[in-house]
């Protein structure tokens, strides 16, 4: 049997005809689920901490555990959906998401809220992973690229708008109203997926081959360097996102409803960074672009860190350095991922899943570190500077093993 036929036999059979009946807006909606719940609760962190008599560091764990749930889910949903099909796994994930949102709404303690957020992420991650998978099942070539590009625009819109919505709901109706909205959102997704989404795979995939691919990638120093460096260059931003409400409200004495606007500026920086990467790839080597982008992040992190330790922290010395950092992260993000996937293009699917897992693990760790101590700005600044430096070292190490 040829290598090509063997590889084909290990893949689930596609049902592309029925897949065409799956509307893109629905795939966008289920994909948005995972990222929306992460960012919408951030502006409510100080209010929830006060209401539950919890410390800033303990309430920030609700974000860390959510990111950890996204990390674990990225490894699990692909192989599981290859075996059981996209549709039943997606319905299961959305059900877990909806139930967890109700538990979070009713949570009497910070411990229960944190646990509910973990399961909420495990459920919501199903849409994040399978939305892309369904598109890859359905179409190929330029059509797939167009649909995935539109899906990415929706994903980027979520983190940008979610803090604004979260701020408005917290101010008007209290932090628990956020989970009331998310539970309704989860139930709506279940109904829409049940009636409108069609199955796109019919055969069972071989989980053993997926595990073998993961082992092969873990043994690759180049892949691990790009994955760890990419995580440090991008998801380390979660350290600032988690600490931002406490920095702006408690240290810079701004009102809580402004936090969503300032966080939206960070997403704008990432968006412009992505746009710069798209326009300059081909004219500048991908590796060089990746390193230059992360160098900008190092500069932004250094300016913010120095402003904190010198006692000169201000709105300008918070917003401007973070815009520089997020712009650099927007450039480094797609280039680092491209380098990681190029390590072994034959197993790009497994590479993408493991890369996402490493990214989210780094993001969760950085978020937890940003909650250490009584000075959120110092903790976040130290974490960001350390992460940016580690990213540069990781990229250098990867190049040494080309």
Secondary structure, DSSP 8 states (H G I E B T S, - for coil): --HHHHHHHTS--B-HHHHTTS-HHHHHHHHHHHHHHHHHTGGGHHHHHHHTT--HHHHHHHHHHHHHHHHHHHHHHHHHHHHH-HHHHHHHHHHHHHHHHHHHHH--SHHHHHHHHHHHHHHHHHHHHHHHHHHHHH--HHHHHHHHHHHHHHHHHHHHHHHHHHHHHHHHH-THHHHHHHHHHHHHHHHHHHHH----B-S---HHHHHHHHHHHHT-HHHHHHHHHHHHHHGGGHHHHHHHHHIIIIIS---GGGHHHHHHHHHHHHHHHHHHHHHHBTTB-HHHHHHHHHHHHHHHHHHHHHHHHTT---SHHHHHHHHHHHHHHHHHHHHHHHHHHHTTGGGHHHHHHHHHHHHHHHHHHHHHHTTSSS-HHHHHHHHHHHHHHHHHHHHHHHHHT-
